[in-house]
Amino acid sequence: MNHIALYRKYRPKSFEGVIGQDHITKTLQNQISNDQIGHAYLFTGSRGTGKTSVAKIFARAVNCLAPVHGSACGNCENCKRLEQENDINIIEIDAASNNKVDDIREIRDKVKFMPVGAKYKVYIIDEVHMLSDSAFNALLKTLEEPPSYVIFILATTEVHKLPQTILSRCVRFDFRLVSTDNLMKLLVKVFDKENIKYDEESLKIIASAGEGSVRDTLSIADSIAAYCQADITKEKTLSVLGTTDHDLIVDFFDKIKEKDVGHVLSLIDEIEKAGKNLAVFSKDLSKHARNLLVCKSCETANEILNLTDDVFAMYKEQSEKFEEKDLIRYMQVFSSAESELRYTLSVRLLLETTCLSAMLGFDAKKN
């Protein structure tokens, strides 16, 4: 039997299954319940936050014969038919590969045809910002006055690239990054259903690595579960991701504070010999500086960081050793180096230079 990727297998089928977007799902459910459905919607937000999934759920719900509190019942004839990926009443278009004016003209010609066995024909245009200027112009008239049975849902990660004329004709919904806590709860459900063993520390590491994206989190979980053979541990998780153990990075920052150049250079050597990605390590340094700043300056620090109690206590203790201005400088120094590390011929040399700059308080690239 072919393996189905976790992010596909656990794609939500109803509004209730969508996590972290209650402000959107509740509004859409209310519109359906009150029969106040718009003709054009804009879904914008970071990748993997549920834009396409919600568009499909909405498309099924508006065509349900007996919606329950604005959600599709899942049992009627329309619901069962619309679950099929190739139903002619839900048309998905990838604007990245169908971005020419002729592609939009084809849509404009086809909207004239009534839906078959459904109330609405729903067009979902993904990555809509990829359309050419002429394609946007062709879409404009149809978007402004579509037939009563047509709904457009435009999805994009780069809303700033859309013309104002398009934006003004759509009901806009901004999808938020999903919290680490919600991602951890999702991982627990998925791992339990898949009979995958795990520990809490691994959950936090995977959820944090997902950076607010449900799809990225489940893709990372998929690769780690395969590597760990369904028994996920902290050590194996760190090995797959290439991220740095808490104890090591705390020790590294202690040596930066002490301006122990020799020890810092030795630690970088150990990290490289252990096969870790130095570019990822630099990102971990920037993130750790931020975590220490949060520990030092925020009363509800662990509600923000969502760390285990022992790791938070370790971070909190270390944060007291640093001044806020130094932590801000570390964040700036390490984050500015991240983009350069992707292209440099010597990652190690640039990382060493960056660490010296952070420790000694000067711009090593200018001196």
C-alpha positions in Angstrom: 0.0 0.0 0.0 1.4 3.4 -1.0 2.2 5.8 1.9 0.0 8.9 2.1 1.8 12.0 3.4 0.5 13.0 6.8 -0.4 16.5 5.6 -2.7 15.0 2.9 -4.1 12.3 5.1 -5.1 14.7 7.9 -6.2 17.6 5.7 -9.4 18.9 7.4 -12.7 18.0 5.9 -14.9 20.4 7.9 -14.7 23.8 9.5 -14.4 22.1 12.9 -11.2 20.4 11.8 -9.4 23.6 10.9 -7.0 24.7 13.7 -6.0 28.3 14.6 -8.4 30.1 12.2 -11.5 30.4 14.3 -11.9 34.0 13.3 -12.4 32.9 9.7 -14.3 29.6 10.0 -16.8 31.1 12.4 -17.5 34.0 10.0 -17.9 31.8 7.0 -20.3 29.5 8.9 -22.4 32.5 10.0 -22.6 33.7 6.4 -23.8 30.3 5.2 -26.3 30.0 8.1 -27.7 33.5 7.4 -27.6 33.0 3.6 -25.3 36.0 3.2 -22.7 34.4 0.9 -20.4 36.7 -1.0 -19.4 36.3 -4.6 -15.6 36.9 -4.2 -13.3 36.0 -1.3 -9.6 36.6 -0.8 -7.7 34.2 1.5 -4.3 35.5 2.3 -1.6 34.3 4.8 1.6 32.3 5.1 1.9 28.9 3.5 0.4 25.9 5.2 -2.1 27.8 7.3 -5.2 26.3 5.7 -6.2 28.7 2.8 -6.9 26.0 0.2 -8.4 23.6 2.7 -10.9 26.2 4.0 -11.7 27.1 0.4 -12.6 23.5 -0.4 -14.6 23.1 2.9 -16.5 26.4 2.1 -17.2 25.2 -1.5 -18.8 22.0 -0.2 -20.7 23.8 2.6 -22.4 26.3 0.3 -23.7 23.4 -1.8 -24.8 21.2 1.0 -28.5 20.4 0.9 -28.8 20.5 4.7 -26.0 22.5 6.3 -25.6 22.1 10.1 -24.6 25.5 11.8 -23.0 26.6 8.5 -21.1 23.3 8.0 -21.7 20.7 5.4 -23.7 17.7 6.8 -21.5 15.2 5.0 -24.4 12.9 4.3 -26.5 14.4 1.6 -26.1 13.6 -2.1 -24.2 16.8 -2.8 -21.8 16.4 0.0 -20.9 12.9 -1.1 -20.4 13.9 -4.7 -18.4 17.0 -3.9 -16.0 15.0 -1.8 -14.6 13.7 -5.1 -11.6 15.7 -6.2 -12.7 16.0 -9.8 -16.2 17.3 -9.3 -17.0 19.8 -12.0 -18.6 22.3 -9.7 -15.4 23.0 -7.7 -12.7 24.2 -10.1 -9.2 24.6 -8.7 -6.7 26.7 -10.8 -3.0 27.1 -10.1 -2.2 30.7 -11.1 1.5 29.9 -11.1 1.1 27.8 -14.2 -2.1 29.3 -15.6 -1.3 33.0 -15.4 -1.9 34.2 -18.9 -4.8 36.3 -20.1 -6.1 33.4 -22.3 -6.4 31.2 -19.1 -8.6 33.8 -17.5 -10.6 34.4 -20.7 -11.3 30.6 -20.7 -12.7 31.0 -17.1 -14.8 34.0 -18.2 -16.3 31.9 -21.0 -17.1 28.9 -18.7 -18.8 30.8 -15.9 -21.8 31.3 -18.2 -22.6 27.6 -17.7 -24.8 26.7 -14.7 -23.5 24.3 -12.0 -24.6 20.7 -12.5 -26.6 19.3 -9.6 -25.4 22.0 -7.2 -26.4 25.5 -6.2 -22.9 27.1 -6.8 -20.0 26.7 -9.1 -16.9 27.6 -7.0 -13.6 28.7 -8.6 -10.5 28.5 -6.3 -7.6 30.3 -7.8 -4.4 29.5 -5.9 -1.3 31.7 -5.9 -3.4 34.4 -7.6 -0.6 37.0 -7.2 1.2 35.1 -10.1 -1.3 36.3 -12.7 0.0 38.7 -15.3 -1.3 42.3 -15.5 -3.5 41.5 -18.5 -4.9 38.4 -16.8 -5.9 40.5 -13.8 -7.6 42.9 -16.1 -9.5 40.1 -17.7 -10.5 38.7 -14.3 -11.7 42.1 -13.1 -15.0 42.3 -15.0 -16.0 38.8 -14.1 -15.1 39.3 -10.5 -17.1 42.4 -10.3 -20.4 41.1 -11.7 -20.3 37.2 -11.8 -23.4 35.2 -12.3 -25.4 34.6 -9.1 -24.3 30.9 -9.0 -20.6 31.6 -9.2 -18.2 32.2 -6.2 -14.6 33.1 -6.6 -12.0 32.3 -3.9 -8.6 33.8 -4.5 -5.7 32.5 -2.4 -2.3 34.1 -2.0 0.8 34.3 0.2 1.7 37.7 -1.3 -1.3 39.9 -1.1 0.8 43.1 -1.6 1.2 42.0 -5.3 -2.5 42.1 -6.0 -4.0 45.2 -7.7 -6.2 47.4 -5.6 -9.0 46.9 -8.1 -9.0 43.2 -7.3 -8.7 43.7 -3.5 -11.6 46.1 -3.4 -14.0 43.5 -4.9 -13.2 40.7 -2.5 -14.1 39.9 1.1 -10.7 39.5 2.7 -9.7 36.9 5.3 -6.2 36.9 6.8 -5.0 33.5 7.9 -2.7 33.6 10.9 0.3 31.4 11.8 -0.8 28.6 14.0 0.5 28.6 17.6 3.0 26.1 18.8 0.5 24.9 21.4 -2.1 24.1 18.7 0.4 22.4 16.5 1.5 20.2 19.4 -2.2 19.2 20.0 -2.5 18.3 16.4 0.7 16.2 16.5 -0.6 14.3 19.5 -3.8 13.4 17.6 -1.9 12.4 14.5 0.7 10.4 16.3 -1.9 8.6 18.5 -3.9 7.6 15.4 -0.8 6.4 13.6 0.5 4.5 16.7 3.7 6.5 16.8 5.5 6.8 20.1 6.8 10.3 21.1 7.9 12.4 24.1 6.8 16.0 24.9 10.2 17.5 24.1 10.1 16.0 20.6 6.6 17.5 20.1 7.8 21.0 21.0 10.8 20.7 18.7 8.7 19.5 15.7 6.0 22.1 16.3 8.5 24.9 16.7 10.3 23.8 13.5 7.0 24.1 11.7 7.0 27.8 12.3 3.2 28.2 12.4 2.5 26.1 9.3 0.4 23.1 9.7 1.6 21.6 6.4 5.3 22.1 7.3 4.8 20.7 10.7 3.2 17.5 9.4 5.8 17.1 6.7 8.5 17.4 9.3 6.7 14.9 11.5 6.4 12.5 8.6 10.1 12.5 7.8 11.1 12.2 11.5 8.6 9.3 12.1 10.1 7.5 9.1 13.6 8.0 10.4 12.7 7.0 13.9 10.7 4.0 12.8 7.6 5.2 14.7 9.5 5.8 18.0 10.3 9.5 18.1 12.9 10.7 20.6 14.4 14.1 21.2 17.9 13.0 20.1 16.7 11.6 16.8 14.5 14.6 16.2 17.4 17.0 16.6 19.5 14.7 14.4 17.0 14.9 11.5 16.4 18.6 11.8 20.0 19.5 12.3 19.0 21.8 15.1 21.0 22.3 18.3 20.4 20.8 21.7 19.4 23.2 24.4 22.4 22.4 26.7 24.8 23.0 23.8 23.4 26.4 22.8 23.2 27.5 26.5 26.8 26.6 26.9 27.7 28.4 23.7 26.0 31.6 24.9 27.8 31.4 28.2 31.1 31.4 26.4 29.9 34.4 24.2 29.1 36.2 27.5 32.5 35.4 28.9 34.1 36.4 25.6 36.0 33.1 25.6 37.1 33.2 21.9 39.0 29.9 22.1 36.1 28.0 23.5 33.6 29.4 21.0 35.8 28.5 18.1 36.3 25.0 19.6 32.5 24.5 19.9 31.9 25.5 16.3 34.6 22.9 15.3 32.7 20.3 17.4 29.4 21.2 15.9 30.7 21.0 12.3 32.5 17.6 13.0 29.2 16.3 14.4 27.7 16.9 10.9 25.3 19.7 11.9 24.4 22.4 9.5 26.2 25.6 10.5 23.7 27.8 8.7 20.9 26.2 10.8 23.1 26.7 13.9 23.3 30.4 13.2 19.5 30.6 13.0 19.4 28.8 16.3 21.7 31.4 17.8 19.5 34.2 16.6 16.4 32.4 18.0 18.1 31.8 21.3 19.0 35.4 21.7 15.3 36.3 21.2 14.2 33.6 23.6 16.5 35.0 26.3 15.2 38.5 25.6 11.6 37.2 26.1 12.6 35.5 29.3 14.2 38.7 30.6 11.6 41.2 29.6 8.2 39.5 29.6 6.1 38.5 32.7 4.4 35.7 30.8 7.5 34.5 29.0 6.8 30.8 28.9 3.3 31.4 27.5 5.1 33.0 24.6 8.0 30.4 24.3 6.0 27.3 25.3 9.1 25.4 26.6 9.2 22.5 29.0 9.6 23.6 32.7 13.2 22.5 33.0 14.3 24.1 29.7 12.5 27.4 30.6 14.2 27.4 34.0 17.6 27.0 32.3 16.8 29.8 29.8 15.4 32.1 32.6 18.6 31.6 34.7 20.8 32.4 31.7 18.8 35.5 30.7 19.7 37.2 34.0 23.4 37.2 32.9 22.8 39.4 29.9 21.7 43.0 29.4 18.7 43.6 27.1 20.8 45.8 24.7 23.3 42.9 24.3 20.6 40.4 23.5 19.1 42.8 20.9 22.5 43.2 19.3 23.0 39.4 19.2 19.7 39.0 17.5 20.7 41.6 14.9 24.1 40.2 14.3 23.1 36.5 13.9 19.9 37.2 11.9 21.7 39.5 9.5 24.2 36.6 8.9 21.5 34.1 8.0 21.0 35.2 4.4 24.8 35.5 3.8 25.4 32.0 5.1 23.3 30.6 2.2 25.7 31.9 -0.4 29.1 32.1 1.2 31.9 29.8 0.0 33.0 29.2 3.7 30.1 28.9 6.0 32.4 28.2 9.0 34.5 31.2 8.4 31.5 33.5 8.2 29.9 32.0 11.3 33.2 32.4 13.3 33.4 36.0 12.1 29.8 36.6 13.2 30.4 35.1 16.6 33.5 37.3 17.1 31.5 40.3 16.2 28.8 39.4 18.7 31.3 38.8 21.5 33.6 41.7 21.0 30.9 44.3 20.0 32.3 45.4 16.7 31.4 44.9 13.0 34.0 42.4 12.0 33.2 42.9 8.3 34.1 46.5 8.5 37.3 46.1 10.5 
